[in-house]
């Protein structure tokens, strides 16, 4: 239960709304210009990919993530890069000006600080809006929306009413002036952005910066984007000099792979429009307790239970007295069923102590009857596997005619999980 105090709108606010209502007039659809608005280019290509190709003027973007994951670092890097050509105002309510200056110098190394980047530490939104009017930036960054407050409201900063009203004011600023606004949002223990759910409906795009703080890789994921594709992903690596872009994440995730090691399989997952090759590791060991454990890291727990049940019932792999551990290398989280076959092969490989073919990738969804089912976007998955040097792909058998398989990789079609494991596991190991 959350206490929420209902506040009355300020008189000036009511007047602004009434005048705005008088200014709005219906227009014929055919009279409205249909030209596509040009996006502002972003020097960080991975960030531009997630935004849909660049920054749309007048848009509001919300970025969330765990504390210390790199949200402020990412936006400060973006501000430093954009300020080479445009005016940027960075508003911080959590760090001092000296702290931000030290971080900016570290990010730029020996480069000169841009002249068009303005910095202010302020939490009063009325003061922030006045400074925006004075400076006239093209890009406004607010770190964070939970520390910003309106003096008209009696509730404390970060409350439901404060966050909702502050976001609404900033949205009106963006739509009326064409200024692009980036908001940083805190997340709860459940991993969702703190504050009212309406906050995500107010903004135009919602991005999440994910990853393990104890690992160097970060994933910037889109969950909402009015101007581009959702579920798009950008990959970064956290270094001393800030977040470095990872142009080819598949090679990075497979760089430390041990070839011909039992319990290791390669899956091809789609993150937005980008195919990623990831290593999935499985480990089984005799349980010391009455109930064997199922421990996933990077895959859904219920999905792991389903795959282990199919392996036991349909393939005859005995797992009733085995603890099963599954891990996705690199801190990735896989939610699509295309990785089912690779997970099953990794578990079966560990139980039998037989390696999976080192030059093979496994793609397919596992059904409860032990059958393999086709997944979407097979052609880009197989092309990426062939480009990285894999010679064989084990996939579900096609029952309908479709486009031909890409050249450069041998396609092995299997109807069931049992048949696929025969092709995947090294027989004479």
URDA-V976175 format. One record per residue. N is the residue number from 1. RES is the residue in one small letter. PSI is psi in whole degrees, -180 to 180 (NA if undefined). OMEGA is omega in degrees with one decimal (none if undefined). Layout:
# URDA-V976175
n=N res=RES psi=PSI omega=OMEGA
n=N res=RES psi=PSI omega=OMEGA
This chain:
# URDA-V976175
n=1 res=x psi=129 omega=-179.4
n=2 res=x psi=126 omega=177.4
n=3 res=x psi=131 omega=179.0
n=4 res=x psi=123 omega=179.9
n=5 res=x psi=124 omega=179.9
n=6 res=x psi=120 omega=-177.3
n=7 res=x psi=145 omega=174.0
n=8 res=x psi=140 omega=179.7
n=9 res=x psi=145 omega=179.0
n=10 res=x psi=150 omega=179.4
n=11 res=x psi=-41 omega=179.7
n=12 res=x psi=-35 omega=179.7
n=13 res=x psi=-43 omega=178.7
n=14 res=x psi=-40 omega=178.9
n=15 res=x psi=-41 omega=179.8
n=16 res=x psi=-39 omega=179.6
n=17 res=x psi=-40 omega=-179.1
n=18 res=x psi=-42 omega=178.1
n=19 res=x psi=-36 omega=177.3
n=20 res=x psi=-37 omega=177.7
n=21 res=x psi=-35 omega=179.1
n=22 res=x psi=-29 omega=-179.0
n=23 res=x psi=-29 omega=-175.9
n=24 res=x psi=132 omega=179.0
n=25 res=x psi=138 omega=176.3
n=26 res=x psi=142 omega=178.6
n=27 res=x psi=151 omega=176.0
n=28 res=x psi=140 omega=-176.7
n=29 res=x psi=-39 omega=-177.8
n=30 res=x psi=-16 omega=178.9
n=31 res=x psi=-12 omega=-177.6
n=32 res=x psi=135 omega=-179.5
n=33 res=x psi=133 omega=-178.7
n=34 res=x psi=15 omega=-179.6
n=35 res=x psi=139 omega=179.3
n=36 res=x psi=127 omega=-178.2
n=37 res=x psi=134 omega=-178.6
n=38 res=x psi=141 omega=177.8
n=39 res=x psi=151 omega=174.0
n=40 res=x psi=125 omega=-179.7
n=41 res=x psi=144 omega=178.3
n=42 res=x psi=125 omega=-179.1
n=43 res=x psi=-27 omega=177.4
n=44 res=x psi=107 omega=-173.8
n=45 res=x psi=-37 omega=179.3
n=46 res=x psi=-37 omega=176.9
n=47 res=x psi=-41 omega=178.2
n=48 res=x psi=-37 omega=178.5
n=49 res=x psi=-44 omega=-177.3
n=50 res=x psi=-36 omega=-179.5
n=51 res=x psi=-9 omega=180.0
n=52 res=x psi=16 omega=178.4
n=53 res=x psi=-6 omega=-179.9
n=54 res=x psi=-176 omega=-176.9
n=55 res=x psi=127 omega=175.9
n=56 res=x psi=122 omega=178.4
n=57 res=x psi=136 omega=179.0
n=58 res=x psi=9 omega=179.7
n=59 res=x psi=160 omega=177.5
n=60 res=x psi=122 omega=-175.2
n=61 res=x psi=129 omega=179.2
n=62 res=x psi=128 omega=180.0
n=63 res=x psi=123 omega=178.8
n=64 res=x psi=166 omega=179.5
n=65 res=x psi=165 omega=179.5
n=66 res=x psi=156 omega=176.7
n=67 res=x psi=135 omega=178.1
n=68 res=x psi=9 omega=-176.8
n=69 res=x psi=-22 omega=176.4
n=70 res=x psi=19 omega=-178.9
n=71 res=x psi=-50 omega=-179.2
n=72 res=x psi=-37 omega=178.9
n=73 res=x psi=-43 omega=-179.4
n=74 res=x psi=-46 omega=-177.7
n=75 res=x psi=-31 omega=175.4
n=76 res=x psi=-40 omega=174.5
n=77 res=x psi=-42 omega=178.4
n=78 res=x psi=-42 omega=179.1
n=79 res=x psi=-43 omega=179.9
n=80 res=x psi=-38 omega=-179.5
n=81 res=x psi=-41 omega=-178.6
n=82 res=x psi=-29 omega=-177.4
n=83 res=x psi=-7 omega=174.9
n=84 res=x psi=-26 omega=-176.6
n=85 res=x psi=-17 omega=-175.6
n=86 res=x psi=162 omega=178.9
n=87 res=x psi=129 omega=-175.8
n=88 res=x psi=135 omega=174.7
n=89 res=x psi=120 omega=179.8
n=90 res=x psi=116 omega=-179.2
n=91 res=x psi=124 omega=-179.2
n=92 res=x psi=132 omega=174.9
n=93 res=x psi=9 omega=-175.5
n=94 res=x psi=-23 omega=-177.7
n=95 res=x psi=156 omega=178.0
n=96 res=x psi=166 omega=179.9
n=97 res=x psi=-37 omega=-180.0
n=98 res=x psi=-40 omega=178.8
n=99 res=x psi=-44 omega=179.8
n=100 res=x psi=-38 omega=178.2
n=101 res=x psi=-42 omega=178.7
n=102 res=x psi=-41 omega=179.1
n=103 res=x psi=-39 omega=179.9
n=104 res=x psi=-41 omega=178.7
n=105 res=x psi=-39 omega=179.1
n=106 res=x psi=-39 omega=-179.5
n=107 res=x psi=-37 omega=-178.5
n=108 res=x psi=-11 omega=-177.3
n=109 res=x psi=-112 omega=-176.8
n=110 res=x psi=8 omega=179.6
n=111 res=x psi=159 omega=-178.9
n=112 res=x psi=141 omega=178.6
n=113 res=x psi=140 omega=-179.3
n=114 res=x psi=149 omega=-178.8
n=115 res=x psi=-24 omega=-172.9
n=116 res=x psi=12 omega=177.7
n=117 res=x psi=117 omega=179.1
n=118 res=x psi=142 omega=-176.2
n=119 res=x psi=136 omega=176.7
n=120 res=x psi=142 omega=174.4
n=121 res=x psi=104 omega=-174.1
n=122 res=x psi=144 omega=177.9
n=123 res=x psi=-14 omega=178.6
n=124 res=x psi=116 omega=-174.4
n=125 res=x psi=-34 omega=177.7
n=126 res=x psi=-42 omega=177.8
n=127 res=x psi=-40 omega=179.3
n=128 res=x psi=-44 omega=-179.5
n=129 res=x psi=-35 omega=175.3
n=130 res=x psi=-42 omega=179.1
n=131 res=x psi=-35 omega=175.8
n=132 res=x psi=-42 omega=179.4
n=133 res=x psi=-35 omega=-179.8
n=134 res=x psi=-43 omega=-174.4
n=135 res=x psi=-39 omega=-177.4
n=136 res=x psi=54 omega=-178.4
n=137 res=x psi=159 omega=172.2
n=138 res=x psi=-18 omega=-179.1
n=139 res=x psi=127 omega=179.3
n=140 res=x psi=128 omega=179.4
n=141 res=x psi=125 omega=-178.9
n=142 res=x psi=118 omega=-178.1
n=143 res=x psi=97 omega=5.4
n=144 res=x psi=172 omega=-178.2
n=145 res=x psi=-25 omega=-179.7
n=146 res=x psi=-21 omega=178.4
n=147 res=x psi=-9 omega=-179.8
n=148 res=x psi=140 omega=-178.7
n=149 res=x psi=159 omega=174.8
n=150 res=x psi=126 omega=-178.5
n=151 res=x psi=-19 omega=178.6
n=152 res=x psi=-25 omega=-177.9
n=153 res=x psi=139 omega=-178.0
n=154 res=x psi=-15 omega=-179.3
n=155 res=x psi=161 omega=-176.1
n=156 res=x psi=162 omega=178.6
n=157 res=x psi=139 omega=-178.6
n=158 res=x psi=-9 omega=178.5
n=159 res=x psi=170 omega=-176.3
n=160 res=x psi=-47 omega=-177.2
n=161 res=x psi=-39 omega=180.0
n=162 res=x psi=-47 omega=-178.3
n=163 res=x psi=-43 omega=-178.5
n=164 res=x psi=-45 omega=-177.5
n=165 res=x psi=-39 omega=178.9
n=166 res=x psi=-42 omega=178.5
n=167 res=x psi=-37 omega=179.0
n=168 res=x psi=-41 omega=178.2
n=169 res=x psi=-43 omega=-179.0
n=170 res=x psi=-34 omega=176.3
n=171 res=x psi=-43 omega=177.3
n=172 res=x psi=-38 omega=177.1
n=173 res=x psi=-45 omega=-178.0
n=174 res=x psi=-42 omega=-174.7
n=175 res=x psi=-32 omega=-177.4
n=176 res=x psi=-27 omega=-175.2
n=177 res=x psi=-16 omega=-176.8
n=178 res=x psi=7 omega=178.0
n=179 res=x psi=133 omega=175.7
n=180 res=x psi=131 omega=-175.7
n=181 res=x psi=128 omega=172.8
n=182 res=x psi=128 omega=178.8
n=183 res=x psi=135 omega=172.7
n=184 res=x psi=130 omega=-178.6
n=185 res=x psi=141 omega=174.7
n=186 res=x psi=158 omega=177.9
n=187 res=x psi=157 omega=178.3
n=188 res=x psi=-179 omega=178.0
n=189 res=x psi=-28 omega=179.2
n=190 res=x psi=-6 omega=177.4
n=191 res=x psi=8 omega=177.9
n=192 res=x psi=158 omega=-177.1
n=193 res=x psi=131 omega=-178.4
n=194 res=x psi=153 omega=179.7
n=195 res=x psi=-175 omega=-178.5
n=196 res=x psi=148 omega=179.7
n=197 res=x psi=-24 omega=-179.2
n=198 res=x psi=-18 omega=178.4
n=199 res=x psi=-40 omega=179.5
n=200 res=x psi=-23 omega=177.0
n=201 res=x psi=-25 omega=-178.8
n=202 res=x psi=-41 omega=-172.9
n=203 res=x psi=166 omega=-179.4
n=204 res=x psi=-29 omega=-178.4
n=205 res=x psi=142 omega=177.2
n=206 res=x psi=121 omega=179.9
n=207 res=x psi=145 omega=176.0
n=208 res=x psi=131 omega=174.0
n=209 res=x psi=114 omega=-173.1
n=210 res=x psi=166 omega=177.5
n=211 res=x psi=163 omega=177.1
n=212 res=x psi=129 omega=-179.4
n=213 res=x psi=-20 omega=-179.0
n=214 res=x psi=2 omega=173.4
n=215 res=x psi=162 omega=-171.0
n=216 res=x psi=-15 omega=-173.7
n=217 res=x psi=142 omega=178.8
n=218 res=x psi=140 omega=177.4
n=219 res=x psi=124 omega=174.1
n=220 res=x psi=111 omega=-170.9
n=221 res=x psi=138 omega=176.5
n=222 res=x psi=130 omega=174.1
n=223 res=x psi=-15 omega=175.7
n=224 res=x psi=135 omega=178.1
n=225 res=x psi=112 omega=179.4
n=226 res=x psi=-13 omega=-175.5
n=227 res=x psi=16 omega=-179.5
n=228 res=x psi=-174 omega=-178.2
n=229 res=x psi=145 omega=173.5
n=230 res=x psi=167 omega=-179.0
n=231 res=x psi=19 omega=173.9
n=232 res=x psi=151 omega=-174.0
n=233 res=x psi=137 omega=170.2
n=234 res=x psi=141 omega=-174.7
n=235 res=x psi=130 omega=179.2
n=236 res=x psi=160 omega=173.9
n=237 res=x psi=127 omega=-178.8
n=238 res=x psi=122 omega=178.1
n=239 res=x psi=-180 omega=178.6
n=240 res=x psi=-29 omega=-178.9
n=241 res=x psi=11 omega=179.0
n=242 res=x psi=-159 omega=-179.5
n=243 res=x psi=117 omega=178.4
n=244 res=x psi=138 omega=179.8
n=245 res=x psi=142 omega=175.2
n=246 res=x psi=103 omega=-174.6
n=247 res=x psi=-36 omega=-179.5
n=248 res=x psi=83 omega=-175.3
n=249 res=x psi=-28 omega=-178.5
n=250 res=x psi=-44 omega=179.3
n=251 res=x psi=-36 omega=-179.6
n=252 res=x psi=-44 omega=-177.0
n=253 res=x psi=-23 omega=-179.0
n=254 res=x psi=3 omega=-171.8
n=255 res=x psi=-39 omega=-174.8
n=256 res=x psi=20 omega=-177.2
n=257 res=x psi=138 omega=174.2
n=258 res=x psi=114 omega=-177.4
n=259 res=x psi=142 omega=177.7
n=260 res=x psi=28 omega=174.4
n=261 res=x psi=130 omega=178.5
n=262 res=x psi=143 omega=177.9
n=263 res=x psi=13 omega=-178.7
n=264 res=x psi=129 omega=178.9
n=265 res=x psi=153 omega=-177.7
n=266 res=x psi=125 omega=176.9
n=267 res=x psi=155 omega=176.2
n=268 res=x psi=109 omega=-178.4
n=269 res=x psi=152 omega=179.1
n=270 res=x psi=124 omega=173.3
n=271 res=x psi=96 omega=-173.0
n=272 res=x psi=-121 omega=177.6
n=273 res=x psi=6 omega=-174.7
n=274 res=x psi=124 omega=173.5
n=275 res=x psi=135 omega=178.9
n=276 res=x psi=133 omega=173.1
n=277 res=x psi=123 omega=-177.5
n=278 res=x psi=151 omega=176.8
n=279 res=x psi=129 omega=176.4
n=280 res=x psi=125 omega=-178.6
n=281 res=x psi=137 omega=175.4
n=282 res=x psi=142 omega=179.4
n=283 res=x psi=132 omega=175.8
n=284 res=x psi=143 omega=177.5
n=285 res=x psi=148 omega=179.9
n=286 res=x psi=134 omega=-176.6
n=287 res=x psi=148 omega=176.9
n=288 res=x psi=1 omega=-176.9
n=289 res=x psi=176 omega=-179.4
n=290 res=x psi=-40 omega=-179.3
n=291 res=x psi=119 omega=178.9
n=292 res=x psi=147 omega=-177.0
n=293 res=x psi=150 omega=173.0
n=294 res=x psi=109 omega=-172.8
n=295 res=x psi=104 omega=177.1
n=296 res=x psi=149 omega=173.1
n=297 res=x psi=103 omega=-178.6
n=298 res=x psi=-7 omega=175.7
n=299 res=x psi=161 omega=-177.8
n=300 res=x psi=137 omega=-177.8
n=301 res=x psi=-45 omega=-179.5
n=302 res=x psi=-33 omega=177.5
n=303 res=x psi=-39 omega=178.1
n=304 res=x psi=-41 omega=177.3
n=305 res=x psi=-41 omega=179.2
n=306 res=x psi=-45 omega=-176.6
n=307 res=x psi=-41 omega=178.5
n=308 res=x psi=-35 omega=178.0
n=309 res=x psi=-41 omega=179.1
n=310 res=x psi=-41 omega=177.9
n=311 res=x psi=-40 omega=-178.6
n=312 res=x psi=-46 omega=-172.5
n=313 res=x psi=-42 omega=-171.9
n=314 res=x psi=-27 omega=-176.2
n=315 res=x psi=-20 omega=179.9
n=316 res=x psi=20 omega=176.6
n=317 res=x psi=121 omega=-175.8
n=318 res=x psi=114 omega=-179.5
n=319 res=x psi=5 omega=-176.2
n=320 res=x psi=-23 omega=179.3
n=321 res=x psi=22 omega=-177.0
n=322 res=x psi=134 omega=166.5
n=323 res=x psi=134 omega=-176.4
n=324 res=x psi=128 omega=177.6
n=325 res=x psi=133 omega=178.0
n=326 res=x psi=133 omega=-177.1
n=327 res=x psi=137 omega=174.1
n=328 res=x psi=121 omega=-174.7
n=329 res=x psi=142 omega=175.6
n=330 res=x psi=2 omega=-179.7
n=331 res=x psi=12 omega=179.0
n=332 res=x psi=156 omega=173.9
n=333 res=x psi=121 omega=-177.2
n=334 res=x psi=122 omega=-179.4
n=335 res=x psi=-12 omega=-176.8
n=336 res=x psi=153 omega=-177.6
n=337 res=x psi=-2 omega=-179.4
n=338 res=x psi=-19 omega=-179.8
n=339 res=x psi=3 omega=-177.8
n=340 res=x psi=-46 omega=-176.6
n=341 res=x psi=-41 omega=178.4
n=342 res=x psi=-39 omega=177.8
n=343 res=x psi=-46 omega=179.4
n=344 res=x psi=-41 omega=-179.9
n=345 res=x psi=-38 omega=178.8
n=346 res=x psi=-41 omega=179.6
n=347 res=x psi=-47 omega=180.0
n=348 res=x psi=-36 omega=178.1
n=349 res=x psi=-40 omega=179.7
n=350 res=x psi=-40 omega=-179.7
n=351 res=x psi=-45 omega=-177.1
n=352 res=x psi=-7 omega=-179.2
n=353 res=x psi=41 omega=179.7
n=354 res=x psi=130 omega=-177.7
n=355 res=x psi=154 omega=170.5
n=356 res=x psi=147 omega=179.5
n=357 res=x psi=129 omega=-173.5
n=358 res=x psi=-24 omega=-176.2
n=359 res=x psi=18 omega=-174.8
n=360 res=x psi=144 omega=169.4
n=361 res=x psi=153 omega=-176.4
n=362 res=x psi=126 omega=-177.5
n=363 res=x psi=128 omega=175.9
n=364 res=x psi=153 omega=175.6
n=365 res=x psi=139 omega=-178.7
n=366 res=x psi=127 omega=177.0
n=367 res=x psi=168 omega=-176.9
n=368 res=x psi=-21 omega=177.6
n=369 res=x psi=3 omega=-178.6
n=370 res=x psi=6 omega=179.9
n=371 res=x psi=159 omega=174.6
n=372 res=x psi=137 omega=-178.8
n=373 res=x psi=145 omega=-178.0
n=374 res=x psi=147 omega=175.5
n=375 res=x psi=168 omega=-176.2
n=376 res=x psi=163 omega=174.9
n=377 res=x psi=47 omega=-179.9
n=378 res=x psi=-38 omega=-176.0
n=379 res=x psi=-51 omega=177.6
n=380 res=x psi=-31 omega=177.3
n=381 res=x psi=-47 omega=-177.2
n=382 res=x psi=-35 omega=177.1
n=383 res=x psi=-41 omega=178.0
n=384 res=x psi=-40 omega=178.3
n=385 res=x psi=-43 omega=179.3
n=386 res=x psi=-37 omega=-179.7
n=387 res=x psi=-31 omega=-179.5
n=388 res=x psi=6 omega=171.6
n=389 res=x psi=7 omega=178.6
n=390 res=x psi=138 omega=-172.8
n=391 res=x psi=-19 omega=-173.5
n=392 res=x psi=144 omega=176.0
n=393 res=x psi=126 omega=177.9
n=394 res=x psi=116 omega=-171.9
n=395 res=x psi=165 omega=175.3
n=396 res=x psi=152 omega=179.4
n=397 res=x psi=135 omega=179.9
n=398 res=x psi=129 omega=177.7
n=399 res=x psi=-9 omega=177.6
n=400 res=x psi=150 omega=179.5
n=401 res=x psi=139 omega=178.0
n=402 res=x psi=-170 omega=-178.4
n=403 res=x psi=150 omega=-178.0
n=404 res=x psi=156 omega=177.7
n=405 res=x psi=147 omega=178.0
n=406 res=x psi=152 omega=-179.8
n=407 res=x psi=162 omega=175.9
n=408 res=x psi=0 omega=179.3
n=409 res=x psi=138 omega=179.6
n=410 res=x psi=129 omega=-178.4
n=411 res=x psi=123 omega=177.0
n=412 res=x psi=113 omega=-178.6
n=413 res=x psi=137 omega=-179.7
n=414 res=x psi=140 omega=-179.2
n=415 res=x psi=-32 omega=-176.1
n=416 res=x psi=166 omega=177.8
n=417 res=x psi=-39 omega=178.5
n=418 res=x psi=-45 omega=179.1
n=419 res=x psi=-40 omega=-179.6
n=420 res=x psi=-39 omega=179.5
n=421 res=x psi=-33 omega=176.7
n=422 res=x psi=-38 omega=178.5
n=423 res=x psi=-30 omega=-173.1
n=424 res=x psi=-40 omega=-174.8
n=425 res=x psi=142 omega=177.6
n=426 res=x psi=120 omega=-172.6
n=427 res=x psi=-36 omega=-174.2
n=428 res=x psi=30 omega=-179.0
n=429 res=x psi=NA omega=none
